[in-house]
Amino acid sequence: MKDYCFDVIASVAAGISVDEIRAINNALFNLGATDYGIVEAGITIAISFIKEANTLVEAINLAHADVAAVDNLEVMPLDVELIELAIERQTAPRTRVSLNDI
Protein backbone atom coordinates (compact mmCIF):
# COMPACT_ATOMS: atom_id res chain seq x y z
CA MET A 1 0.00 0.00 0.00
CA LYS A 2 1.05 3.56 -0.64
CA ASP A 3 -0.03 7.01 0.62
CA TYR A 4 -1.62 9.32 -1.95
CA CYS A 5 -2.22 13.06 -1.50
CA PHE A 6 -5.01 14.79 -3.43
CA ASP A 7 -8.04 17.08 -3.11
CA VAL A 8 -11.72 16.27 -3.43
CA ILE A 9 -13.88 19.18 -4.60
CA ALA A 10 -17.29 19.67 -3.01
CA SER A 11 -19.83 22.42 -2.55
CA VAL A 12 -21.52 23.31 0.70
CA ALA A 13 -25.30 23.52 0.53
CA ALA A 14 -26.67 27.05 0.73
CA GLY A 15 -28.83 28.08 3.65
CA ILE A 16 -27.38 25.79 6.30
CA SER A 17 -26.74 26.88 9.86
CA VAL A 18 -23.48 27.45 11.71
CA ASP A 19 -24.12 24.26 13.68
CA GLU A 20 -24.48 22.29 10.42
CA ILE A 21 -21.20 23.76 9.14
CA ARG A 22 -19.56 22.70 12.41
CA ALA A 23 -20.99 19.18 11.93
CA ILE A 24 -19.51 19.05 8.39
CA ASN A 25 -16.11 20.13 9.73
CA ASN A 26 -16.26 17.45 12.44
CA ALA A 27 -17.31 14.78 9.93
CA LEU A 28 -14.44 15.67 7.57
CA PHE A 29 -11.95 15.58 10.43
CA ASN A 30 -13.24 12.14 11.44
CA LEU A 31 -12.84 10.95 7.81
CA GLY A 32 -9.16 11.86 7.91
CA ALA A 33 -9.25 15.02 5.82
CA THR A 34 -5.96 16.82 6.34
CA ASP A 35 -6.87 20.32 5.16
CA TYR A 36 -10.19 22.03 4.52
CA GLY A 37 -11.93 25.18 5.55
CA ILE A 38 -15.67 25.62 5.60
CA VAL A 39 -16.61 29.01 6.95
CA GLU A 40 -19.83 29.70 5.07
CA ALA A 41 -22.53 27.94 3.11
CA GLY A 42 -23.00 28.15 -0.64
CA ILE A 43 -19.31 27.85 -1.51
CA THR A 44 -17.08 25.35 -3.29
CA ILE A 45 -14.27 23.89 -1.21
CA ALA A 46 -11.21 21.70 -1.76
CA ILE A 47 -10.82 18.99 0.86
CA SER A 48 -7.27 17.63 1.06
CA PHE A 49 -6.66 13.99 1.89
CA ILE A 50 -3.76 11.65 2.42
CA LYS A 51 -5.22 8.19 1.82
CA GLU A 52 -3.52 4.82 1.96
CA ALA A 53 -4.47 2.54 -0.94
CA ASN A 54 -3.06 0.27 -3.63
CA THR A 55 -3.64 2.81 -6.43
CA LEU A 56 -4.40 6.51 -6.77
CA VAL A 57 -7.80 5.70 -8.31
CA GLU A 58 -8.67 3.51 -5.33
CA ALA A 59 -7.60 6.25 -2.88
CA ILE A 60 -9.66 8.89 -4.70
CA ASN A 61 -12.70 6.60 -4.85
CA LEU A 62 -12.45 5.99 -1.08
CA ALA A 63 -12.23 9.70 -0.27
CA HIS A 64 -14.96 10.58 -2.77
CA ALA A 65 -17.32 8.07 -1.16
CA ASP A 66 -16.44 9.36 2.33
CA VAL A 67 -17.19 12.98 1.40
CA ALA A 68 -20.37 12.01 -0.48
CA ALA A 69 -21.70 10.48 2.76
CA VAL A 70 -21.45 13.80 4.64
CA ASP A 71 -24.76 15.67 4.93
CA ASN A 72 -24.95 19.12 3.28
CA LEU A 73 -21.97 18.49 0.98
CA GLU A 74 -22.33 17.88 -2.73
CA VAL A 75 -19.27 16.19 -4.23
CA MET A 76 -18.22 17.12 -7.74
CA PRO A 77 -18.56 14.21 -10.21
CA LEU A 78 -15.63 11.83 -10.43
CA ASP A 79 -14.20 10.90 -13.85
CA VAL A 80 -12.09 7.79 -13.27
CA GLU A 81 -11.14 7.54 -16.95
CA LEU A 82 -9.68 11.05 -16.82
CA ILE A 83 -7.71 10.18 -13.68
CA GLU A 84 -6.34 7.01 -15.27
CA LEU A 85 -5.37 8.95 -18.41
CA ALA A 86 -3.53 11.54 -16.31
CA ILE A 87 -1.64 8.78 -14.46
CA GLU A 88 -0.76 7.10 -17.76
CA ARG A 89 0.55 10.36 -19.21
CA GLN A 90 2.67 11.01 -16.12
CA THR A 91 4.35 7.62 -16.31
CA ALA A 92 4.74 7.46 -20.11
CA PRO A 93 8.27 7.91 -21.44
CA ARG A 94 8.87 11.31 -22.97
CA THR A 95 10.86 12.01 -26.05
CA ARG A 96 12.55 15.33 -26.51
CA VAL A 97 12.52 16.68 -30.06
CA SER A 98 14.40 19.68 -31.36
CA LEU A 99 12.47 22.24 -33.40
CA ASN A 100 15.11 21.73 -36.07
CA ASP A 101 13.99 18.11 -36.44
CA ILE A 102 10.40 19.02 -37.16
N, C-alpha and C positions, 0 to 999 in steps of 0.2 A: 504494500500500500504506500501511497505517496500523498503529501499535503499539496493542495491546490488553492491558490488565492485568486479570488474573482469577486465581482459585484453582481448582485441581482437587482434589477430595476423594478420598482413598484410605485404605485400612487396611493396616497392616503385619501380615504373617502372624505368628501366635503361634508361639513355640518356635524362633525363628531365633537364630543366634549373633551375637555382637558383630561378627565379621568380615563376616557377611552384611548387617548393618545398615550397616556402613562401605561395603560395595559398593553398597548402595541409595543412600546419600548421594552417592557418587562418580558413579553413573549419573545421578542427578537433576541434579547440577552440570553434567555433560557435556551434558545435554539443554537447558540454559539456564534451569533453575529459578532464580528470584531469591531465594526465601525459603522455607525449610522447616526442620524440625527433627525428626529421628527419633532418639530416645534410647533407646527400648525397643520391643520387639515387642508385638503384640496391641493396638495403639492406632490411632485414626483421626487422620489428619493432613491439614492443608491445605497444598498445594504452590502457591506463588505463581509466576506466569509473567508475562513481558512478551513477547508473540509478535507478529511482524509478519505481517499477512495482509490480504486484501481485505475481509473481514467478520469480525465478532466470532464468528459461528458457525464459520467456517473456522479461526480461531485456536484456539478451544476444541477443535475436533475434532483439530487437529494435536497440541496438548498432551495431550489425552486419550489419543490413540494412543501418544504417546511414553511416558507414564506406564504405560500398560497393558503395554508391552513390557518393563518392568523386573521382574525376578524378585522374588518375595516381596512384591509390592504388589498389592492388589486395588482397582481403580478403581471408584468408585461409578458406577452407571448414568448415562448421559447422555441427557437428554430435550431434543432439538433443538427440538421444537415449543414447549416451555415457554420456551426461550431466545428463540426468535423472537417469541413473544407478549410477553415482557418488553421486548424491543427496540422492538416496535411500540407498546407502551403508553408507553414513555419518549419516543418521538418524536411521538406523537399530540398534536394541539392540545388544550389544556385550556380548559374554560369555567368561569368562576367564577360561582356562583349564590348569591344571598343567601337566607338562611333565610326572609325575608319573601316571597320569590317562590315559595316551595314551597307 
